[in-house]
Each structure stands twice: as C-alpha cells, then as structure tokens.
C-alpha cells in the first residue's frame, strides 16, 4: 500500500450524599465547593463530542475538506465526493452548529459552504449539494481526523473503584486518530499519544483497545517515523499476545514521576515543562482488507489506563466502555464488592453518576496539583449540573493560576 501520510502540523468526584443545598432543600450548584459536591443528572453521558452524519453530492467527481469552525482551522476530514450521494460520519465538538465544506471551483479557486447540523445531539445530520461550477479535483490524501482540533485530551483519576480527589491529573495524555481512506474505505489507521502529566500515586500506563478491530484483521503495525523527536522518551507495544481477540496497544513513558520532575510529573508549578513534544508516540495500523468508514467512529477507540503492578491488573476506562478480556472477571468482582458505590447498569460509573475519565476533543491544559478543579475550570460546574446542556465547551474557560499550560 502506498500511502503518503499527513505532515505533523496537520496530524499535529465524589460524595455519596449531597450537601450543597439551600435550606429549602433545593439543590444549589453554586454552593458546591468541590466537584464531589455536584449533583449529576441521571443519564448524563459526560460526552463533549458527537457524531454527525454528513451526506454530500457533487455535479462532478471531486474532493472536499470539511471543517468544524468558520475560520477553517478544525479540519475534520478530506474525502472524495462523487455524483452519487455519499455519507460520511464525522465527530464534532458539542455545541457545533455548522460544518464548513471547502471545495474547488472550475477556475481553481476555493470556496466554502456552511452547512447546518440538525438539532438532535443523538443523531446529528447535515446535507450538502455542491453547486454547478464545482471543479474536478482530487486531493492526494483522504483522511478523517479524530478530533479535528489537532490534539484531543484524556483526563484520568486513578482511585477506581474508590472516588478520587477529582483534579483529573493522575494521568493526562493527548491523543489523535487519523483514518486513511482508499476507494471510500479505511485502509490504515494512525494513532498518536503524548504524555502530558502524571499526578497519581499508582503505576498506571495508557492503553488503547480498538473495540471493533480484531488482531486477525491487522496486516502490520509500524512506527510513524515523523512523529517522535530524536530524544523521544516514549514507546508503544502492540499486544498481539494479549487475552482476547481485539486489537490492544499500550504506551510507556518510562515512569517519569519524581526526581527532576518534582514529586509527580508536570503537575507542580515549580516543575512545569515547556516542551512535551518529545513524549509523542505514534504508529500506523495497516488493515488486511479495507473496512467501511462507519466501522471506525470516534467511539471505536477505547482509551484507558492499566495498573502495571504484577499483582494488580485493574483497568480504568471512560464511561460506558467495557474492560478488556484480561480484566473482565476482575471488573465484575469489583462491582460486586463495591455495590453501594458502583453502578451495575453502566461500566465505570458511580451509583450517583460520576466517572473516572474525561475525553476532551481539544488540546487542554490540566489542573495544577491539589488545585480545586472548579477553580481551574469555572464553567465545568454548570456543564455537569445541566447534564451537558450548558457550557458545552467548558474546557475553554481555564484559569491559568490553577493550570499547567504548555504550548500547543
């Protein structure tokens, strides 16, 4: 397979009872002092992005670029369009109202069409018909990006099944996924991760299971050679010998906690790191046979952290994701032992609605050690108590005093 890969610049809680109430007994989120005091609405999914089904047709065969913002900075995808109706699933930030479709006109100039997204979060849809005067154009590469804003960010708490302190910096990593398209099918997948912070006490490592990709469907896994600087300190492992049939990968940054990095890693103001790009690890997954585009949506990529203690293989996943085959029995046992704390209806949720991980579709700073997360991100409070209806991009509200900020 001859694929020319995208440049680096492109690819580049909680108390069991609630005390924050008015004397009248009506819940008052403003009086919540910590994340653990917040009241989580029933069914809140903690998601910050949604899938949108884009249907597109053109008077001629051409290629388009699709962005999630009017400035055309959040590149969601570049893909071919035919004279017949084609549908692509993209992933956008919650609160996104329009897609912006860039196409080439007959005279070679570029034009952008804004396309409204349907109001339903559960099944966002958008439809566009390119106008007459669209020129034939074939981009050299067709890619779908998760997320479209360069890097996404993973925040993890590491106390599961107990509740943590919810500064969400026990493990912080950036991620990006790229699906490479050939003949309107996924031919290869690029995965990249960057360690941003380690603020926990336990020896956890970042892992990824591609939930609908079997090991037998992979022809090869290879380094993304442009991804890591010469002094890179991370590595990855394709765990093809792991229990279970699904494709599983792990990342290792050689346990950076302590020493020159302070008590933790990049969570203390006096030990802030300005350059973490050396922590980038990336690889390409080549498929035996190309797969349908809808086989790999953003939710297909099951990021989690796993304890590396040989006597403790527990895993901490994002809300709703199943543990791997290696920890399935251990998870069930933990739920039985902690029946009053853990939900028995959804994976990795407490009985009062909290979680241990957040997946943010943007490059986000993390909270400094021992910071109150509600001070670090003032809009987070209302986002949670509204069940995600308000402040969908709460992560843009950071207060520098309480955060570790680094260059994008």
Secondary structure as a PSIPRED ss2 file (coil, helix, strand):
# PSIPRED VFORMAT (PSIPRED V4.0)

   1 X C   1.000  0.000  0.000
   2 X C   1.000  0.000  0.000
   3 X C   1.000  0.000  0.000
   4 X C   1.000  0.000  0.000
   5 X C   1.000  0.000  0.000
   6 X C   1.000  0.000  0.000
   7 X C   1.000  0.000  0.000
   8 X H   0.000  1.000  0.000
   9 X H   0.000  1.000  0.000
  10 X H   0.000  1.000  0.000
  11 X H   0.000  1.000  0.000
  12 X C   1.000  0.000  0.000
  13 X C   1.000  0.000  0.000
  14 X C   1.000  0.000  0.000
  15 X C   1.000  0.000  0.000
  16 X C   1.000  0.000  0.000
  17 X C   1.000  0.000  0.000
  18 X C   1.000  0.000  0.000
  19 X C   1.000  0.000  0.000
  20 X C   1.000  0.000  0.000
  21 X E   0.000  0.000  1.000
  22 X C   1.000  0.000  0.000
  23 X C   1.000  0.000  0.000
  24 X C   1.000  0.000  0.000
  25 X C   1.000  0.000  0.000
  26 X C   1.000  0.000  0.000
  27 X E   0.000  0.000  1.000
  28 X C   1.000  0.000  0.000
  29 X H   0.000  1.000  0.000
  30 X H   0.000  1.000  0.000
  31 X H   0.000  1.000  0.000
  32 X C   1.000  0.000  0.000
  33 X C   1.000  0.000  0.000
  34 X C   1.000  0.000  0.000
  35 X H   0.000  1.000  0.000
  36 X H   0.000  1.000  0.000
  37 X H   0.000  1.000  0.000
  38 X C   1.000  0.000  0.000
  39 X C   1.000  0.000  0.000
  40 X C   1.000  0.000  0.000
  41 X C   1.000  0.000  0.000
  42 X C   1.000  0.000  0.000
  43 X C   1.000  0.000  0.000
  44 X C   1.000  0.000  0.000
  45 X C   1.000  0.000  0.000
  46 X C   1.000  0.000  0.000
  47 X C   1.000  0.000  0.000
  48 X C   1.000  0.000  0.000
  49 X E   0.000  0.000  1.000
  50 X E   0.000  0.000  1.000
  51 X E   0.000  0.000  1.000
  52 X E   0.000  0.000  1.000
  53 X E   0.000  0.000  1.000
  54 X E   0.000  0.000  1.000
  55 X E   0.000  0.000  1.000
  56 X E   0.000  0.000  1.000
  57 X E   0.000  0.000  1.000
  58 X C   1.000  0.000  0.000
  59 X C   1.000  0.000  0.000
  60 X C   1.000  0.000  0.000
  61 X C   1.000  0.000  0.000
  62 X E   0.000  0.000  1.000
  63 X E   0.000  0.000  1.000
  64 X E   0.000  0.000  1.000
  65 X E   0.000  0.000  1.000
  66 X E   0.000  0.000  1.000
  67 X E   0.000  0.000  1.000
  68 X C   1.000  0.000  0.000
  69 X C   1.000  0.000  0.000
  70 X C   1.000  0.000  0.000
  71 X C   1.000  0.000  0.000
  72 X C   1.000  0.000  0.000
  73 X C   1.000  0.000  0.000
  74 X C   1.000  0.000  0.000
  75 X E   0.000  0.000  1.000
  76 X E   0.000  0.000  1.000
  77 X E   0.000  0.000  1.000
  78 X E   0.000  0.000  1.000
  79 X E   0.000  0.000  1.000
  80 X E   0.000  0.000  1.000
  81 X E   0.000  0.000  1.000
  82 X C   1.000  0.000  0.000
  83 X C   1.000  0.000  0.000
  84 X C   1.000  0.000  0.000
  85 X C   1.000  0.000  0.000
  86 X E   0.000  0.000  1.000
  87 X E   0.000  0.000  1.000
  88 X E   0.000  0.000  1.000
  89 X E   0.000  0.000  1.000
  90 X E   0.000  0.000  1.000
  91 X E   0.000  0.000  1.000
  92 X E   0.000  0.000  1.000
  93 X E   0.000  0.000  1.000
  94 X C   1.000  0.000  0.000
  95 X C   1.000  0.000  0.000
  96 X C   1.000  0.000  0.000
  97 X C   1.000  0.000  0.000
  98 X E   0.000  0.000  1.000
  99 X E   0.000  0.000  1.000
 100 X E   0.000  0.000  1.000
 101 X E   0.000  0.000  1.000
 102 X E   0.000  0.000  1.000
 103 X E   0.000  0.000  1.000
 104 X E   0.000  0.000  1.000
 105 X E   0.000  0.000  1.000
 106 X C   1.000  0.000  0.000
 107 X C   1.000  0.000  0.000
 108 X C   1.000  0.000  0.000
 109 X C   1.000  0.000  0.000
 110 X E   0.000  0.000  1.000
 111 X E   0.000  0.000  1.000
 112 X E   0.000  0.000  1.000
 113 X E   0.000  0.000  1.000
 114 X E   0.000  0.000  1.000
 115 X E   0.000  0.000  1.000
 116 X E   0.000  0.000  1.000
 117 X C   1.000  0.000  0.000
 118 X C   1.000  0.000  0.000
 119 X C   1.000  0.000  0.000
 120 X C   1.000  0.000  0.000
 121 X C   1.000  0.000  0.000
 122 X C   1.000  0.000  0.000
 123 X C   1.000  0.000  0.000
 124 X E   0.000  0.000  1.000
 125 X E   0.000  0.000  1.000
 126 X E   0.000  0.000  1.000
 127 X E   0.000  0.000  1.000
 128 X E   0.000  0.000  1.000
 129 X E   0.000  0.000  1.000
 130 X C   1.000  0.000  0.000
 131 X C   1.000  0.000  0.000
 132 X C   1.000  0.000  0.000
 133 X C   1.000  0.000  0.000
 134 X E   0.000  0.000  1.000
 135 X C   1.000  0.000  0.000
 136 X C   1.000  0.000  0.000
 137 X C   1.000  0.000  0.000
 138 X C   1.000  0.000  0.000
 139 X C   1.000  0.000  0.000
 140 X C   1.000  0.000  0.000
 141 X C   1.000  0.000  0.000
 142 X C   1.000  0.000  0.000
 143 X E   0.000  0.000  1.000
 144 X E   0.000  0.000  1.000
 145 X E   0.000  0.000  1.000
 146 X E   0.000  0.000  1.000
 147 X C   1.000  0.000  0.000
 148 X C   1.000  0.000  0.000
 149 X C   1.000  0.000  0.000
 150 X C   1.000  0.000  0.000
 151 X C   1.000  0.000  0.000
 152 X E   0.000  0.000  1.000
 153 X E   0.000  0.000  1.000
 154 X E   0.000  0.000  1.000
 155 X E   0.000  0.000  1.000
 156 X E   0.000  0.000  1.000
 157 X C   1.000  0.000  0.000
 158 X C   1.000  0.000  0.000
 159 X C   1.000  0.000  0.000
 160 X C   1.000  0.000  0.000
 161 X C   1.000  0.000  0.000
 162 X C   1.000  0.000  0.000
 163 X C   1.000  0.000  0.000
 164 X C   1.000  0.000  0.000
 165 X C   1.000  0.000  0.000
 166 X C   1.000  0.000  0.000
 167 X C   1.000  0.000  0.000
 168 X C   1.000  0.000  0.000
 169 X C   1.000  0.000  0.000
 170 X C   1.000  0.000  0.000
 171 X E   0.000  0.000  1.000
 172 X E   0.000  0.000  1.000
 173 X E   0.000  0.000  1.000
 174 X E   0.000  0.000  1.000
 175 X E   0.000  0.000  1.000
 176 X E   0.000  0.000  1.000
 177 X E   0.000  0.000  1.000
 178 X E   0.000  0.000  1.000
 179 X E   0.000  0.000  1.000
 180 X E   0.000  0.000  1.000
 181 X E   0.000  0.000  1.000
 182 X E   0.000  0.000  1.000
 183 X C   1.000  0.000  0.000
 184 X C   1.000  0.000  0.000
 185 X E   0.000  0.000  1.000
 186 X E   0.000  0.000  1.000
 187 X E   0.000  0.000  1.000
 188 X E   0.000  0.000  1.000
 189 X E   0.000  0.000  1.000
 190 X E   0.000  0.000  1.000
 191 X E   0.000  0.000  1.000
 192 X E   0.000  0.000  1.000
 193 X E   0.000  0.000  1.000
 194 X E   0.000  0.000  1.000
 195 X E   0.000  0.000  1.000
 196 X E   0.000  0.000  1.000
 197 X E   0.000  0.000  1.000
 198 X E   0.000  0.000  1.000
 199 X C   1.000  0.000  0.000
 200 X C   1.000  0.000  0.000
 201 X C   1.000  0.000  0.000
 202 X C   1.000  0.000  0.000
 203 X C   1.000  0.000  0.000
 204 X E   0.000  0.000  1.000
 205 X E   0.000  0.000  1.000
 206 X E   0.000  0.000  1.000
 207 X E   0.000  0.000  1.000
 208 X E   0.000  0.000  1.000
 209 X E   0.000  0.000  1.000
 210 X E   0.000  0.000  1.000
 211 X E   0.000  0.000  1.000
 212 X E   0.000  0.000  1.000
 213 X E   0.000  0.000  1.000
 214 X E   0.000  0.000  1.000
 215 X H   0.000  1.000  0.000
 216 X H   0.000  1.000  0.000
 217 X H   0.000  1.000  0.000
 218 X E   0.000  0.000  1.000
 219 X E   0.000  0.000  1.000
 220 X E   0.000  0.000  1.000
 221 X E   0.000  0.000  1.000
 222 X E   0.000  0.000  1.000
 223 X E   0.000  0.000  1.000
 224 X C   1.000  0.000  0.000
 225 X C   1.000  0.000  0.000
 226 X C   1.000  0.000  0.000
 227 X C   1.000  0.000  0.000
 228 X C   1.000  0.000  0.000
 229 X C   1.000  0.000  0.000
 230 X C   1.000  0.000  0.000
 231 X C   1.000  0.000  0.000
 232 X C   1.000  0.000  0.000
 233 X C   1.000  0.000  0.000
 234 X C   1.000  0.000  0.000
 235 X E   0.000  0.000  1.000
 236 X E   0.000  0.000  1.000
 237 X E   0.000  0.000  1.000
 238 X E   0.000  0.000  1.000
 239 X C   1.000  0.000  0.000
 240 X C   1.000  0.000  0.000
 241 X C   1.000  0.000  0.000
 242 X C   1.000  0.000  0.000
 243 X C   1.000  0.000  0.000
 244 X C   1.000  0.000  0.000
 245 X C   1.000  0.000  0.000
 246 X E   0.000  0.000  1.000
 247 X E   0.000  0.000  1.000
 248 X E   0.000  0.000  1.000
 249 X E   0.000  0.000  1.000
 250 X E   0.000  0.000  1.000
 251 X E   0.000  0.000  1.000
 252 X E   0.000  0.000  1.000
 253 X C   1.000  0.000  0.000
 254 X C   1.000  0.000  0.000
 255 X C   1.000  0.000  0.000
 256 X C   1.000  0.000  0.000
 257 X C   1.000  0.000  0.000
 258 X C   1.000  0.000  0.000
 259 X H   0.000  1.000  0.000
 260 X H   0.000  1.000  0.000
 261 X H   0.000  1.000  0.000
 262 X C   1.000  0.000  0.000
 263 X C   1.000  0.000  0.000
 264 X C   1.000  0.000  0.000
 265 X E   0.000  0.000  1.000
 266 X C   1.000  0.000  0.000
 267 X C   1.000  0.000  0.000
 268 X C   1.000  0.000  0.000
 269 X H   0.000  1.000  0.000
 270 X H   0.000  1.000  0.000
 271 X H   0.000  1.000  0.000
 272 X C   1.000  0.000  0.000
 273 X C   1.000  0.000  0.000
 274 X C   1.000  0.000  0.000
 275 X C   1.000  0.000  0.000
 276 X C   1.000  0.000  0.000
 277 X H   0.000  1.000  0.000
 278 X H   0.000  1.000  0.000
 279 X H   0.000  1.000  0.000
 280 X E   0.000  0.000  1.000
 281 X E   0.000  0.000  1.000
 282 X E   0.000  0.000  1.000
 283 X E   0.000  0.000  1.000
 284 X E   0.000  0.000  1.000
 285 X E   0.000  0.000  1.000
 286 X E   0.000  0.000  1.000
 287 X E   0.000  0.000  1.000
 288 X E   0.000  0.000  1.000
 289 X E   0.000  0.000  1.000
 290 X E   0.000  0.000  1.000
 291 X E   0.000  0.000  1.000
 292 X E   0.000  0.000  1.000
 293 X H   0.000  1.000  0.000
 294 X H   0.000  1.000  0.000
 295 X H   0.000  1.000  0.000
 296 X C   1.000  0.000  0.000
 297 X C   1.000  0.000  0.000
 298 X H   0.000  1.000  0.000
 299 X H   0.000  1.000  0.000
 300 X H   0.000  1.000  0.000
 301 X E   0.000  0.000  1.000
 302 X E   0.000  0.000  1.000
 303 X E   0.000  0.000  1.000
 304 X E   0.000  0.000  1.000
 305 X E   0.000  0.000  1.000
 306 X E   0.000  0.000  1.000
 307 X E   0.000  0.000  1.000
 308 X C   1.000  0.000  0.000
 309 X C   1.000  0.000  0.000
 310 X C   1.000  0.000  0.000
 311 X C   1.000  0.000  0.000
 312 X C   1.000  0.000  0.000
 313 X C   1.000  0.000  0.000
 314 X C   1.000  0.000  0.000
 315 X E   0.000  0.000  1.000
 316 X E   0.000  0.000  1.000
 317 X E   0.000  0.000  1.000
 318 X C   1.000  0.000  0.000
 319 X C   1.000  0.000  0.000
 320 X C   1.000  0.000  0.000
 321 X C   1.000  0.000  0.000
 322 X C   1.000  0.000  0.000
 323 X C   1.000  0.000  0.000
 324 X C   1.000  0.000  0.000
 325 X C   1.000  0.000  0.000
 326 X C   1.000  0.000  0.000
 327 X C   1.000  0.000  0.000
 328 X H   0.000  1.000  0.000
 329 X H   0.000  1.000  0.000
 330 X H   0.000  1.000  0.000
 331 X H   0.000  1.000  0.000
 332 X H   0.000  1.000  0.000
 333 X H   0.000  1.000  0.000
 334 X H   0.000  1.000  0.000
 335 X H   0.000  1.000  0.000
 336 X H   0.000  1.000  0.000
 337 X H   0.000  1.000  0.000
 338 X C   1.000  0.000  0.000
 339 X C   1.000  0.000  0.000
 340 X C   1.000  0.000  0.000
 341 X C   1.000  0.000  0.000
 342 X E   0.000  0.000  1.000
 343 X C   1.000  0.000  0.000
 344 X C   1.000  0.000  0.000
 345 X C   1.000  0.000  0.000
 346 X C   1.000  0.000  0.000
 347 X C   1.000  0.000  0.000
 348 X C   1.000  0.000  0.000
 349 X C   1.000  0.000  0.000
 350 X E   0.000  0.000  1.000
 351 X C   1.000  0.000  0.000
 352 X C   1.000  0.000  0.000
 353 X C   1.000  0.000  0.000
 354 X C   1.000  0.000  0.000
 355 X C   1.000  0.000  0.000
 356 X C   1.000  0.000  0.000
 357 X E   0.000  0.000  1.000
 358 X E   0.000  0.000  1.000
 359 X E   0.000  0.000  1.000
 360 X E   0.000  0.000  1.000
 361 X C   1.000  0.000  0.000
 362 X C   1.000  0.000  0.000
 363 X C   1.000  0.000  0.000
 364 X C   1.000  0.000  0.000
 365 X C   1.000  0.000  0.000
 366 X E   0.000  0.000  1.000
 367 X E   0.000  0.000  1.000
 368 X C   1.000  0.000  0.000
 369 X C   1.000  0.000  0.000
 370 X C   1.000  0.000  0.000
 371 X C   1.000  0.000  0.000
 372 X C   1.000  0.000  0.000
 373 X H   0.000  1.000  0.000
 374 X H   0.000  1.000  0.000
 375 X H   0.000  1.000  0.000
 376 X H   0.000  1.000  0.000
 377 X E   0.000  0.000  1.000
 378 X C   1.000  0.000  0.000
 379 X C   1.000  0.000  0.000
 380 X H   0.000  1.000  0.000
 381 X H   0.000  1.000  0.000
 382 X H   0.000  1.000  0.000
 383 X H   0.000  1.000  0.000
 384 X H   0.000  1.000  0.000
 385 X H   0.000  1.000  0.000
 386 X C   1.000  0.000  0.000
 387 X C   1.000  0.000  0.000
 388 X C   1.000  0.000  0.000
 389 X C   1.000  0.000  0.000
 390 X C   1.000  0.000  0.000
 391 X C   1.000  0.000  0.000
 392 X C   1.000  0.000  0.000
 393 X C   1.000  0.000  0.000
 394 X H   0.000  1.000  0.000
 395 X H   0.000  1.000  0.000
 396 X H   0.000  1.000  0.000
 397 X C   1.000  0.000  0.000
 398 X E   0.000  0.000  1.000
 399 X C   1.000  0.000  0.000
 400 X H   0.000  1.000  0.000
 401 X H   0.000  1.000  0.000
 402 X H   0.000  1.000  0.000
 403 X E   0.000  0.000  1.000
 404 X E   0.000  0.000  1.000
 405 X C   1.000  0.000  0.000
 406 X C   1.000  0.000  0.000
 407 X C   1.000  0.000  0.000
 408 X C   1.000  0.000  0.000
